[in-house]
């Protein structure tokens, strides 16, 4: 059972990102402020949900959230500042876009670059523990998927409409065979043994 809030005193926003482990495309992040009494039987970590459920939940989240925003950091910025800093920057941009300013942030993961002077709490697997982080994971994931499907039309040979830029065997082999596109992250190792998990 997910929780509505980490703390009760301050306006709280949950933040998460999508696309950190990809070889191509931006990293997306979202920030979501939900009502204090928010509850939902299906909402969970976006990775645990089928695509159609994620998109249905996105509509509900956007209708019921007090505030929500999505932002991105593109592949050129990722190569310039590294993916970890780019993930934090995408979250900062999403927080900045919120129509209501939060007073406290809960972040999925174990690290974060402080946003202004705002207090925050990093929560490992937070997208499976708090509704606002789970909601942020849904928004970041679905908006990133939409972006990757759109640019897939420009470079269909890389299969982005299905792999969304993640390092599948076909994606990696296509890069090795015909090279990078302007959307690829040049600082990521295409032949990294750690990527075997994506087979």
C-alpha beads as a LAMMPS data file, in Angstrom:
LAMMPS data file: protein, C-alpha beads

199 atoms
198 bonds

1 atom types
1 bond types

-500.0 500.0 xlo xhi
-500.0 500.0 ylo yhi
-500.0 500.0 zlo zhi

Masses

1 110.0

Atoms # bond

1 1 1 0.000 0.000 0.000
2 1 1 1.479 3.317 -1.069
3 1 1 1.464 6.360 1.219
4 1 1 0.072 9.801 0.415
5 1 1 2.679 11.840 2.291
6 1 1 6.176 11.565 3.777
7 1 1 5.523 14.486 6.140
8 1 1 2.378 16.407 7.030
9 1 1 3.391 20.030 7.665
10 1 1 4.631 21.289 4.299
11 1 1 3.376 21.233 0.698
12 1 1 5.067 18.138 -0.695
13 1 1 6.011 17.249 -4.278
14 1 1 7.170 13.833 -5.453
15 1 1 9.832 13.679 -8.178
16 1 1 11.086 10.937 -10.471
17 1 1 12.854 10.553 -13.804
18 1 1 12.706 8.241 -16.823
19 1 1 15.284 7.305 -19.432
20 1 1 18.438 7.399 -17.356
21 1 1 19.789 4.122 -18.768
22 1 1 19.026 4.845 -22.423
23 1 1 21.516 5.196 -25.264
24 1 1 19.406 7.775 -27.090
25 1 1 17.005 10.599 -26.358
26 1 1 16.546 12.921 -23.397
27 1 1 16.056 12.083 -19.759
28 1 1 12.610 13.198 -18.618
29 1 1 11.509 14.082 -15.093
30 1 1 8.223 14.975 -13.457
31 1 1 7.131 16.645 -10.232
32 1 1 3.666 16.058 -8.783
33 1 1 1.753 17.541 -5.860
34 1 1 -1.246 15.405 -4.881
35 1 1 -4.102 16.108 -2.474
36 1 1 -3.402 15.057 1.133
37 1 1 -6.128 12.420 1.045
38 1 1 -5.142 10.963 -2.345
39 1 1 -5.582 7.210 -2.692
40 1 1 -5.559 4.883 -5.685
41 1 1 -5.757 1.122 -6.017
42 1 1 -3.676 0.831 -9.208
43 1 1 -1.094 3.611 -8.996
44 1 1 2.392 2.187 -8.546
45 1 1 5.923 2.346 -9.928
46 1 1 5.544 2.853 -13.698
47 1 1 7.920 -0.057 -14.405
48 1 1 5.430 -2.430 -12.748
49 1 1 2.502 -1.426 -14.970
50 1 1 1.457 -2.273 -18.557
51 1 1 1.619 0.561 -21.068
52 1 1 -2.150 0.983 -21.418
53 1 1 -2.534 1.273 -17.632
54 1 1 0.233 3.895 -17.478
55 1 1 -1.532 6.064 -20.057
56 1 1 -4.905 5.695 -18.334
57 1 1 -3.283 6.664 -15.042
58 1 1 -1.640 9.697 -16.644
59 1 1 -5.076 11.127 -17.429
60 1 1 -6.239 10.551 -13.842
61 1 1 -3.069 12.017 -12.343
62 1 1 -3.317 15.162 -14.437
63 1 1 -6.980 15.567 -13.491
64 1 1 -6.557 14.975 -9.755
65 1 1 -3.128 16.469 -9.007
66 1 1 -2.982 19.862 -7.348
67 1 1 0.004 20.606 -9.597
68 1 1 2.138 18.620 -12.029
69 1 1 4.928 19.343 -14.488
70 1 1 7.248 17.478 -16.842
71 1 1 10.665 18.590 -18.112
72 1 1 13.587 17.142 -20.031
73 1 1 17.346 17.373 -20.468
74 1 1 18.476 16.437 -23.969
75 1 1 21.280 14.122 -25.044
76 1 1 23.730 16.966 -25.706
77 1 1 23.305 18.283 -22.168
78 1 1 23.592 14.722 -20.827
79 1 1 26.941 14.307 -22.593
80 1 1 28.070 17.660 -21.213
81 1 1 27.171 17.263 -17.522
82 1 1 26.743 13.430 -17.198
83 1 1 23.518 11.478 -16.766
84 1 1 23.316 11.751 -12.978
85 1 1 23.503 15.546 -13.005
86 1 1 21.182 15.632 -16.015
87 1 1 18.589 13.606 -14.078
88 1 1 18.745 16.075 -11.207
89 1 1 18.560 19.035 -13.602
90 1 1 15.454 17.577 -15.275
91 1 1 13.827 17.287 -11.834
92 1 1 14.810 20.893 -11.025
93 1 1 13.214 22.054 -14.296
94 1 1 10.026 20.131 -13.539
95 1 1 9.834 21.606 -10.008
96 1 1 10.392 25.070 -11.483
97 1 1 7.405 24.607 -13.813
98 1 1 4.924 23.665 -11.071
99 1 1 2.041 26.145 -10.789
100 1 1 2.138 25.768 -6.996
101 1 1 5.543 25.983 -5.326
102 1 1 6.237 23.016 -3.056
103 1 1 7.934 23.404 0.328
104 1 1 9.301 19.868 0.609
105 1 1 10.479 17.338 -1.989
106 1 1 10.534 13.562 -1.945
107 1 1 12.907 12.145 -4.546
108 1 1 13.068 8.641 -5.966
109 1 1 16.570 7.248 -5.399
110 1 1 19.441 7.779 -3.004
111 1 1 20.991 11.013 -4.319
112 1 1 19.861 14.488 -5.344
113 1 1 21.343 17.928 -5.974
114 1 1 19.566 20.299 -3.622
115 1 1 16.948 22.524 -5.278
116 1 1 17.451 26.086 -4.037
117 1 1 17.085 25.934 -0.239
118 1 1 14.184 23.504 -0.284
119 1 1 14.336 20.551 2.124
120 1 1 14.138 17.124 0.523
121 1 1 14.245 13.415 1.309
122 1 1 15.713 10.775 -1.011
123 1 1 13.780 7.507 -0.876
124 1 1 15.142 4.323 -2.456
125 1 1 12.363 2.687 -4.500
126 1 1 10.203 5.667 -3.574
127 1 1 8.034 5.100 -6.656
128 1 1 6.746 1.930 -4.970
129 1 1 6.220 3.651 -1.597
130 1 1 4.645 7.083 -2.189
131 1 1 1.801 8.048 -4.517
132 1 1 3.353 11.360 -5.586
133 1 1 6.625 9.712 -6.660
134 1 1 4.707 6.940 -8.436
135 1 1 2.636 9.598 -10.203
136 1 1 5.814 11.420 -11.234
137 1 1 7.241 8.157 -12.580
138 1 1 4.094 7.638 -14.702
139 1 1 4.244 11.140 -16.172
140 1 1 7.983 11.035 -16.856
141 1 1 7.757 7.594 -18.459
142 1 1 4.719 8.229 -20.659
143 1 1 5.869 11.639 -21.887
144 1 1 9.307 10.246 -22.654
145 1 1 7.769 7.294 -24.507
146 1 1 5.681 9.729 -26.570
147 1 1 8.835 11.682 -27.442
148 1 1 10.759 8.545 -28.463
149 1 1 7.884 7.273 -30.615
150 1 1 7.832 10.653 -32.371
151 1 1 11.554 10.723 -33.197
152 1 1 11.482 7.006 -34.089
153 1 1 9.879 8.035 -37.375
154 1 1 13.097 9.880 -38.301
155 1 1 15.336 6.865 -37.626
156 1 1 13.159 3.718 -37.802
157 1 1 16.136 1.369 -38.098
158 1 1 16.968 1.832 -34.389
159 1 1 13.601 0.463 -33.206
160 1 1 12.933 3.352 -30.811
161 1 1 9.181 2.881 -31.204
162 1 1 9.589 -0.341 -29.192
163 1 1 12.872 -0.039 -27.235
164 1 1 12.404 3.695 -26.425
165 1 1 16.175 4.200 -26.669
166 1 1 17.144 1.511 -24.167
167 1 1 20.193 -0.659 -24.991
168 1 1 18.565 -3.742 -26.475
169 1 1 20.763 -6.043 -28.553
170 1 1 19.224 -4.768 -31.815
171 1 1 19.683 -1.129 -30.805
172 1 1 23.334 -1.672 -29.885
173 1 1 24.059 -3.713 -33.009
174 1 1 22.471 -1.033 -35.213
175 1 1 24.671 1.655 -33.632
176 1 1 27.787 -0.473 -34.173
177 1 1 26.752 -1.137 -37.776
178 1 1 25.605 2.297 -39.013
179 1 1 26.649 4.734 -36.284
180 1 1 25.042 7.372 -34.072
181 1 1 22.158 9.713 -34.794
182 1 1 21.966 13.303 -33.496
183 1 1 19.806 11.927 -30.648
184 1 1 22.368 9.467 -29.301
185 1 1 24.342 10.017 -26.110
186 1 1 27.961 9.831 -27.238
187 1 1 29.381 9.341 -23.724
188 1 1 27.496 6.057 -23.189
189 1 1 29.385 2.853 -23.992
190 1 1 27.455 0.827 -26.536
191 1 1 29.334 -2.390 -25.726
192 1 1 29.258 -2.053 -21.923
193 1 1 29.005 -5.578 -20.403
194 1 1 26.569 -4.231 -17.811
195 1 1 24.076 -3.770 -20.604
196 1 1 23.659 -7.528 -20.955
197 1 1 20.691 -7.163 -18.586
198 1 1 18.716 -5.528 -21.390
199 1 1 18.868 -8.553 -23.683

Bonds

1 1 1 2
2 1 2 3
3 1 3 4
4 1 4 5
5 1 5 6
6 1 6 7
7 1 7 8
8 1 8 9
9 1 9 10
10 1 10 11
11 1 11 12
12 1 12 13
13 1 13 14
14 1 14 15
15 1 15 16
16 1 16 17
17 1 17 18
18 1 18 19
19 1 19 20
20 1 20 21
21 1 21 22
22 1 22 23
23 1 23 24
24 1 24 25
25 1 25 26
26 1 26 27
27 1 27 28
28 1 28 29
29 1 29 30
30 1 30 31
31 1 31 32
32 1 32 33
33 1 33 34
34 1 34 35
35 1 35 36
36 1 36 37
37 1 37 38
38 1 38 39
39 1 39 40
40 1 40 41
41 1 41 42
42 1 42 43
43 1 43 44
44 1 44 45
45 1 45 46
46 1 46 47
47 1 47 48
48 1 48 49
49 1 49 50
50 1 50 51
51 1 51 52
52 1 52 53
53 1 53 54
54 1 54 55
55 1 55 56
56 1 56 57
57 1 57 58
58 1 58 59
59 1 59 60
60 1 60 61
61 1 61 62
62 1 62 63
63 1 63 64
64 1 64 65
65 1 65 66
66 1 66 67
67 1 67 68
68 1 68 69
69 1 69 70
70 1 70 71
71 1 71 72
72 1 72 73
73 1 73 74
74 1 74 75
75 1 75 76
76 1 76 77
77 1 77 78
78 1 78 79
79 1 79 80
80 1 80 81
81 1 81 82
82 1 82 83
83 1 83 84
84 1 84 85
85 1 85 86
86 1 86 87
87 1 87 88
88 1 88 89
89 1 89 90
90 1 90 91
91 1 91 92
92 1 92 93
93 1 93 94
94 1 94 95
95 1 95 96
96 1 96 97
97 1 97 98
98 1 98 99
99 1 99 100
100 1 100 101
101 1 101 102
102 1 102 103
103 1 103 104
104 1 104 105
105 1 105 106
106 1 106 107
107 1 107 108
108 1 108 109
109 1 109 110
110 1 110 111
111 1 111 112
112 1 112 113
113 1 113 114
114 1 114 115
115 1 115 116
116 1 116 117
117 1 117 118
118 1 118 119
119 1 119 120
120 1 120 121
121 1 121 122
122 1 122 123
123 1 123 124
124 1 124 125
125 1 125 126
126 1 126 127
127 1 127 128
128 1 128 129
129 1 129 130
130 1 130 131
131 1 131 132
132 1 132 133
133 1 133 134
134 1 134 135
135 1 135 136
136 1 136 137
137 1 137 138
138 1 138 139
139 1 139 140
140 1 140 141
141 1 141 142
142 1 142 143
143 1 143 144
144 1 144 145
145 1 145 146
146 1 146 147
147 1 147 148
148 1 148 149
149 1 149 150
150 1 150 151
151 1 151 152
152 1 152 153
153 1 153 154
154 1 154 155
155 1 155 156
156 1 156 157
157 1 157 158
158 1 158 159
159 1 159 160
160 1 160 161
161 1 161 162
162 1 162 163
163 1 163 164
164 1 164 165
165 1 165 166
166 1 166 167
167 1 167 168
168 1 168 169
169 1 169 170
170 1 170 171
171 1 171 172
172 1 172 173
173 1 173 174
174 1 174 175
175 1 175 176
176 1 176 177
177 1 177 178
178 1 178 179
179 1 179 180
180 1 180 181
181 1 181 182
182 1 182 183
183 1 183 184
184 1 184 185
185 1 185 186
186 1 186 187
187 1 187 188
188 1 188 189
189 1 189 190
190 1 190 191
191 1 191 192
192 1 192 193
193 1 193 194
194 1 194 195
195 1 195 196
196 1 196 197
197 1 197 198
198 1 198 199
